[in-house]
C-alpha cells in the first residue's frame, strides 16, 4: 500500500470547485462538478473521484470538455427529452436532465431522457439516487467510444457502458446498483497507476491485445461475464447513441469521421412507483427483500451478505468522520494542477 493522506470532504469540494472555476466554468457549474466527484470519493468510488481532475483539465485544453456549453433541449414530449449537451461537463447537464425526467415521471408516470454529446459524468449512481431520494425508481447508463474488447475479440469495439439503478426503501438506505459492463471500471486502472500497484489478471489487455497486470500499459478493458457484459454494452449503444442519432462505436468499423475525444451519450430515466402500486408498501417490500437476502445462509469464506449500495454507504460514514484517503500519486497530480492554475493547495497536500 502506498502512502496516503486524508482530506476532509468540504476541503476537497472547495479545492475542486476552485480548480474548475479557474479553468473557466461558471461558479455554480464548478460547484456541481466538485460535488459529484467528492460524492464518489466519499462512497469509496475513488476511480470516479478527484483523481479525474487532471484529465479533465487536459480535456479542456484539448477542446474536449466545454466549460461554457450551449446546452439545449432539441426534442421533448410529456414523457421524453432529448438534450444536446455541446460537450458540457457531465454532471452539469446530467443533473439538469435528471431533474427534468423526475418532473415528467411525477406528471405522466415515466420520464426518459437522452443526452447527446456530453462528457464524463462521474459515478452514475449519483443520478439514479436523485430519483430514489424522491420516492421514484431511477435508471442511468452511458456510452462512449470503444474502450472494451467484445467477447471473443482482442481489440476495442464496445464501450464499458456504466449503468446505475436505484430504488427507495423504507427503513434501509436506497438500493443502488452502480457498475460498469467491464470486469473493472477504467478509473480503477487509473487508481492503480496512482497507487503504483498492479491490476488483477483478467481486467485488461495491452495495446496489442495481450493480457496484462501492468496498469501503466493497460489499454483495453475486458467485459464482465464474458458475452453478457459485451452484449449489454452493445444494447446500451443502441438505446442511447443510435437513438440520439450520434453513433460512437460505428466509426471504428466503417472508418467514418473521428469522434471528438471524451464524447458520451447517456440515458437518464425515472419511474413513478406510485403509478403502479402504493409507494409505502413498495418501500416496505424493498426492506423485506434486503433483509431476506442478508439473512440467507452464507457461503464459505463470507461473514456477511451485502445489498447493492451497502458497502458504499458504510464507507461514506467512515470517510465523513475521518476524511477521504488520497494516494500519493493522486495528490502529486492535484498539486501539479493547482500550480498550473495558480490556486492554493489544501494544507494536507503540502
C-alpha positions in Angstrom: 0.0 0.0 0.0 1.4 3.4 -1.0 1.4 6.4 1.3 -2.0 8.2 1.7 -3.2 11.4 3.2 -6.7 12.1 4.4 -8.6 15.3 3.4 -12.0 16.4 4.7 -14.8 16.3 2.1 -15.6 20.0 2.4 -11.9 21.0 1.9 -11.8 18.7 -1.2 -15.0 20.1 -2.6 -13.8 23.7 -2.2 -10.5 22.9 -3.8 -12.1 21.1 -6.8 -14.6 23.9 -7.3 -11.7 26.4 -7.3 -9.9 24.3 -9.9 -12.9 24.2 -12.3 -13.8 27.9 -11.8 -10.2 28.9 -12.6 -10.4 26.6 -15.6 -13.3 28.7 -16.9 -16.5 27.2 -15.5 -19.3 29.4 -14.0 -19.2 29.1 -10.2 -22.4 27.2 -10.0 -21.3 24.6 -12.5 -17.9 24.3 -10.9 -19.6 23.6 -7.6 -21.8 20.9 -9.2 -18.7 19.2 -10.7 -16.9 19.3 -7.4 -20.0 17.9 -5.6 -20.3 14.8 -7.9 -16.6 14.0 -7.8 -16.3 14.2 -4.0 -19.6 12.3 -3.6 -17.8 9.4 -5.4 -14.8 9.7 -3.1 -17.0 9.7 0.0 -18.6 6.4 -1.1 -15.2 4.8 -1.8 -15.6 5.0 -5.6 -12.2 6.7 -5.9 -12.0 5.7 -9.6 -14.6 8.4 -10.3 -13.5 11.0 -7.7 -10.9 13.8 -7.7 -8.3 11.7 -9.4 -10.2 12.6 -12.6 -9.4 16.3 -12.2 -6.0 16.3 -14.1 -7.6 14.5 -17.1 -10.5 16.9 -17.1 -8.1 19.9 -17.3 -6.2 18.3 -20.1 -9.5 17.7 -21.9 -10.5 21.4 -21.6 -7.1 22.4 -23.0 -7.5 19.9 -25.9 -11.0 21.2 -26.7 -12.8 18.1 -25.4 -14.8 19.4 -22.4 -16.7 22.7 -22.8 -16.7 24.9 -19.7 -19.5 27.2 -21.1 -21.6 25.0 -23.3 -24.8 25.8 -25.2 -27.0 23.2 -23.6 -30.4 23.0 -25.3 -33.4 20.8 -25.4 -33.9 19.6 -29.0 -37.0 17.4 -28.7 -39.5 17.0 -25.9 -42.8 15.2 -25.2 -44.6 14.8 -21.9 -42.5 11.7 -21.2 -39.3 12.1 -23.2 -36.4 14.5 -23.6 -33.5 14.9 -26.0 -30.8 17.2 -24.7 -27.8 18.4 -26.8 -25.1 19.0 -24.3 -22.5 20.7 -26.5 -19.8 18.7 -24.7 -20.7 20.1 -21.3 -19.2 18.6 -18.2 -21.2 15.5 -17.5 -22.6 16.3 -14.0 -23.8 19.8 -15.1 -26.0 18.6 -17.9 -26.9 15.2 -16.3 -28.3 16.7 -13.1 -30.4 19.1 -15.2 -31.7 16.3 -17.3 -32.5 14.0 -14.4 -34.4 16.8 -12.7 -36.5 17.2 -15.9 -37.3 13.4 -16.2 -38.2 13.3 -12.5 -40.7 16.1 -13.1 -42.1 14.1 -16.1 -42.4 11.0 -14.1 -44.4 12.8 -11.5 -46.7 14.1 -14.2 -47.2 11.2 -16.6 -45.6 8.2 -14.7 -42.3 8.0 -16.5 -39.5 10.3 -17.8 -36.9 9.1 -20.3 -34.1 11.4 -21.3 -31.4 11.1 -23.9 -28.3 13.3 -23.5 -26.2 13.7 -26.7 -22.6 14.9 -26.8 -21.9 15.1 -23.1 -18.6 14.3 -21.4 -17.5 12.2 -18.4 -20.4 12.1 -16.0 -18.7 10.7 -12.9 -20.3 8.0 -10.8 -23.7 7.2 -12.5 -25.2 6.2 -9.2 -25.4 9.8 -8.2 -28.1 10.5 -10.7 -30.1 7.3 -10.1 -30.2 8.1 -6.4 -31.6 11.6 -7.2 -34.8 9.8 -8.3 -34.8 7.2 -5.4 -34.4 10.0 -2.9 -37.7 11.4 -4.2 -39.6 8.1 -4.0 -39.0 7.2 -7.6 -37.0 4.5 -9.4 -34.0 5.8 -11.2 -32.1 4.4 -14.1 -29.0 5.8 -15.9 -26.4 4.4 -18.4 -23.8 5.9 -20.6 -21.9 5.1 -23.9 -18.6 6.3 -25.2 -16.2 5.4 -28.0 -14.7 1.9 -27.8 -12.5 1.1 -24.8 -13.5 -2.6 -24.2 -13.0 -5.8 -26.2 -16.2 -7.5 -27.2 -16.4 -11.1 -26.1 -14.0 -13.1 -28.3 -12.1 -10.1 -29.6 -8.7 -8.7 -28.6 -9.3 -5.2 -29.8 -11.6 -2.5 -28.5 -15.1 -2.5 -30.2 -17.6 -1.5 -27.5 -17.6 0.8 -24.5 -17.7 -0.5 -20.9 -21.0 1.4 -20.5 -21.7 2.0 -16.8 -25.2 1.7 -15.6 -27.0 2.5 -12.3 -30.4 1.6 -10.9 -31.7 2.9 -7.6 -35.0 2.3 -5.7 -36.1 3.7 -2.4 -36.5 1.6 0.8 -38.5 2.3 4.0 -36.0 1.9 6.9 -32.9 0.8 4.9 -30.9 3.1 2.6 -32.0 3.0 -1.0 -30.9 0.1 -3.0 -28.4 1.3 -5.7 -26.6 -0.8 -8.2 -23.7 1.2 -9.9 -21.5 -0.8 -12.2 -19.7 -1.0 -15.5 -20.1 -3.7 -18.1 -16.4 -4.3 -17.8 -14.7 -6.5 -15.2 -13.4 -3.3 -13.6 -14.0 0.3 -14.5 -11.3 2.2 -16.4 -11.0 4.6 -13.5 -9.8 1.6 -11.3 -6.9 1.1 -13.7 -6.1 4.8 -13.3 -6.3 4.4 -9.5 -3.9 1.5 -9.6 -1.5 3.8 -11.6 -1.7 6.5 -8.9 -1.2 3.8 -6.2 1.7 2.2 -8.0 0.2 -1.3 -7.8 -0.6 -3.9 -10.4 -4.1 -4.8 -11.6 -5.5 -8.3 -11.4 -5.1 -10.5 -14.4 -8.4 -10.5 -16.4 -9.1 -6.8 -16.0 -7.5 -5.5 -19.2 -5.3 -6.1 -22.3 -2.4 -4.0 -23.5 -2.4 -2.1 -26.9 -1.5 -5.3 -28.7 -4.4 -7.3 -27.2 -2.3 -9.2 -24.7 -3.4 -9.8 -21.1 -1.5 -7.6 -18.6 -1.3 -6.8 -14.9 0.6 -3.6 -15.6 -1.8 -0.7 -15.1 0.5 1.7 -16.9 0.1 -0.2 -20.2 -3.4 -1.4 -19.8 -5.4 -0.1 -22.8 -8.4 -2.3 -23.5 -10.9 -3.4 -20.8 -12.5 -6.8 -20.7 -16.2 -7.4 -20.3 -17.8 -8.6 -17.1 -19.4 -12.0 -17.5 -17.9 -12.5 -21.0 -20.6 -12.3 -23.6 -23.1 -10.9 -21.0 -21.2 -7.7 -20.4 -20.3 -7.4 -24.0 -23.9 -7.8 -25.1 -25.2 -5.3 -22.6 -22.7 -2.8 -23.9 -23.9 -3.2 -27.5 -27.5 -2.8 -26.5 -26.8 0.3 -24.5 -25.3 1.9 -27.6 -28.5 1.0 -29.4 -30.7 2.6 -26.7 -28.6 5.8 -26.4 -26.2 6.8 -29.1 -28.1 5.4 -32.1 -31.4 6.7 -30.8 -29.8 10.1 -30.3 -28.5 10.0 -33.9 -24.9 10.1 -32.7 -23.2 6.7 -33.1 -20.0 6.3 -31.1 -19.0 2.8 -31.9 -19.8 2.7 -35.6 -17.0 5.0 -36.8 -14.5 2.3 -35.5 -15.8 -0.2 -38.0 -16.8 2.0 -41.1 -13.9 4.5 -41.0 -16.1 7.5 -40.5 -15.0 10.9 -39.1 -13.3 10.5 -35.8 -15.4 11.1 -32.7 -14.5 14.2 -30.6 -12.4 12.9 -27.7 -14.4 12.4 -24.5 -17.8 12.4 -26.2 -20.5 10.5 -24.4 -24.2 9.8 -24.9 -26.4 8.9 -22.0 -29.8 7.8 -20.8 -31.4 9.1 -17.6 -34.8 7.8 -16.6 -37.2 8.0 -13.7 -40.4 5.9 -13.0 -43.2 6.9 -10.6 -43.6 3.9 -8.4 -46.9 5.3 -7.2 -48.3 4.9 -10.8 -48.2 1.1 -10.3 -48.5 0.4 -6.6 -48.6 2.1 -3.2 -45.2 3.7 -2.6 -45.0 3.0 1.1 -45.9 -0.7 0.6 -43.3 -0.8 -2.1 -40.6 0.5 0.2 -41.6 -2.0 2.9 -41.2 -4.8 0.3 -37.8 -3.5 -0.6 -36.9 -3.6 3.1 -38.1 -7.2 3.3 -36.1 -8.1 0.2 -32.9 -6.6 1.7 -33.4 -8.4 5.0 -34.3 -11.7 3.3 -31.3 -11.7 1.2 -29.0 -10.7 4.0 -30.5 -13.5 6.2 -29.7 -16.3 3.8 -27.1 -18.9 4.8 -23.6 -17.6 3.9 -21.2 -19.3 1.5 -17.8 -20.4 2.9 -15.4 -17.5 3.5 -18.1 -14.9 3.9 -19.0 -13.1 7.1 -21.9 -11.1 5.7 -24.2 -10.7 2.7 -24.3 -7.2 1.5 -27.0 -5.4 -0.5 -26.2 -3.2 -3.5 -25.0 0.1 -2.3 -24.4 -1.1 1.3 -20.6 -1.2 1.1 -20.5 2.4 -0.3 -22.9 3.6 2.4 -20.6 2.3 5.1 -17.5 3.8 3.5 -19.3 7.1 3.4 -20.0 7.1 7.1 -16.3 6.4 7.8 -14.9 9.0 5.4 -17.3 11.7 6.5 -15.9 11.1 10.0 -12.2 10.5 9.2 -11.6 12.2 5.9 -11.1 10.9 2.3 -7.9 9.0 1.7 -5.9 10.0 -1.4 -2.9 8.1 -2.7 0.4 9.8 -3.2 0.1 9.7 -7.0 -3.3 11.5 -6.9 -2.0 14.1 -4.5 1.0 14.8 -6.7 -1.2 15.2 -9.8 -3.5 17.6 -8.0 -0.6 19.6 -6.7 0.6 20.0 -10.3 -2.9 21.1 -11.4 -3.0 23.7 -8.6 0.4 25.1 -9.5 -0.5 25.3 -13.2 -3.7 27.2 -12.4 -2.2 29.3 -9.7 -4.5 28.3 -6.8 -3.6 27.2 -3.3 -3.5 23.6 -2.3 -5.2 22.3 0.8 -2.8 22.2 3.7 -2.9 18.4 3.7 -1.3 18.3 0.2 1.8 20.1 1.4 
